[in-house]
């Protein structure tokens, strides 16, 4: 591995997401890569997420932080898709109600939008797009690669009641494969369906080929 590639920045301000991405990229650490977070590089700025898709927002974030720090960077964007509600909340996520909502507010807002709905109207997906950006100045630099993944499920009629820790929709999302709330999956079940970890695993292989 080239010395210039021994550090990769994980660009997220969400602590829960950071911890999960660190797990998903663990193989890279064994490959000689040091994983950094935004606190490590002293970056407090945030990009304006103007994309209309998870892929576009993921790329905006990765390039923003990659160009700001000149470090190879990984970022992701994702959320809940409810086809019956015209794929809302989608990229709006926390801003779906028209303002920056709390976990509890988002849970209540989702339930209110589906009040009286049954069957296929409650079908939903948890989706993510994870993007790696290699800035110019690096060998093979100024290129972007990404991986996408999703989980199929449906929206429950009431929340699980467990803490959602920054992932409010997981407290409403029932995973079809196990017919259980996402937040109530066992560790083994979680590993089987975790969409972010699946995308990161594929992305890790591609990063290793790139560097």
PyMOL commands that set and color helices and strands:
alter all, ss='L'
color gray80, all
select helices_A, chain A and resi 3-5+15-24+26-30+54-69+83-85+90-95+103-113+119-122+168-171+182-184+187-193+195-210
alter helices_A, ss='H'
color red, helices_A
select strands_A, chain A and resi 7-10+34-37+72-82+88-89+123-134+143-155+173-175+180-181
alter strands_A, ss='S'
color yellow, strands_A
deselect
rebuild
show_as cartoon
